[in-house]
């Protein structure tokens, strides 16, 4: 005869974690993620750095989504020493960015309407097209979670669920793109000015990651130094630093006195230092705009330090 004693807080399993709108989005993430990398691994295939990145992104997102759903259903997140609301909001935003990048890269490099040469043939083409569709659906599922959990203006919420918190994830992601481009071009060592720009990218990246980590761990300062005020001051300094890099980098890379204003005709595509410098310049301006938007939003947010 089974026991009829119920746990003090209700059932051990929280089924509402998968039936709510956010829970449904997370279940779809698991389904679309599993379908995507299964199609690629089975017959679609992948190669090179682009394919490895896509598979790593899908695998990482699937594993973390599975962990989130398992902790929500079993209520184990209450035993973890972290701010669960900040963690899930930060992960959803990061997963949305990773899945969006993979959803663009995979069809761009691997999907074709024509049949592949044998032995892959038309079957591999069909699997790649199907994987591309599911990759797009996976991104939409993560975007839906971000939209559902995002704090509205004036609402009390976890910091990472606010626009300012979500922008921190995007800023760090853009900085990673900048670092990836810098790896392809070591020419920044020629001038102290370009080395300053790299120092700006590194300093702001580390500070942004520190803000995210402190939020996720629930260490958001004390009454003597309010977290939101410290973050606003840092964001203001980051705007000034990125503004200096946005001026210095193009001058020392594309001005005729220091660099090359036009792409060299003999520069091989895919491994051209000039292209990498252009990517760095473009995403420097992107991050500058993100930090300006972050500074504007940080003036009117409220959040719960630990959830």
C-alpha positions, 0 to 999 in steps of 0.5 A: 500500500503506497504512502498518502503523505504529501510533502509540505510544499505540495507534490515533489514534481512541479508539472506547471514548469512545463505547462506554463507558457515559459515551460512550453517554450523550454520543452520546444527548445529541447525538441527543436534542439534534439531534432537539429543536431540529430539531423546534422549528426545522422546524415546532414554532416558538418565540417570546419570551424563553422560546422563545429561551432554550430554543433557546439552551440546546439549541444550546449543549449540543449544540455543547459535547457535540459538542466533548467527543465529538470531543476524546474520540474523537480524544484531542485533549483531551490537547493542551488546557491545562485539567483535562479531568475538571473541564471535562467534569464541570462542563459535564455538570452545567451542561447538565443544569440548562439542559436541565431548565429548557428541558424545563419551559419549552418544554411549559409555554409552547408545548405544547398537546393541542389543535390550533393555529389555522391555518396551524400546525394539528395538525402544529405541535402534534404537532411541539411535543409530540414536541420536549417528549418529546425535551427530557425525554430530553435532560435524562435523558441529561445526568443520566445522565452526571452520575450516572456520573461523580460521585465517590463519598465517599472516592474520589479524583477531579476536584474538579468531579466531587465533590458539592461541585464539582457544587453549585458549578455549581448555586449559580451557576445559582441565582444567575443566576435571582436576577439575572434576577429582579432585572432585573425589579425595580429597587426594591432600590435604595431601601434600603441593606439590599437593596443589601447583599443584591445585593452578597452575591449578586454576590460569592458568584456571582463567587467560585463562578465563580472556583472553577469556572474555577480547577478547570477550568484546573487552577490549584488552588493550592500546598502553602502554601494547599491548594485544598480548604481555601481552598474550605471557608473561602470556603463557610463565609463564603458561608453567613454572607453568604447567611444575612444576605441570607435575613434582610434581603431578606424583611424589607425587601421584605415587612414592612409597614414597608418593603414589601408583605406581599401581592401588589398586586391591580393588579400585571400578571402577568409584569411584577410587581415583587412577584413578582420579589421573591418569586422572589429571596427563594425562591431566596435560601433555595435557595442558602443550603441549597446552600451549607450542603450544600456546606460539609458535603460539603467536609469529606470530599472528596479530589480530583486537582488536574489531570487 
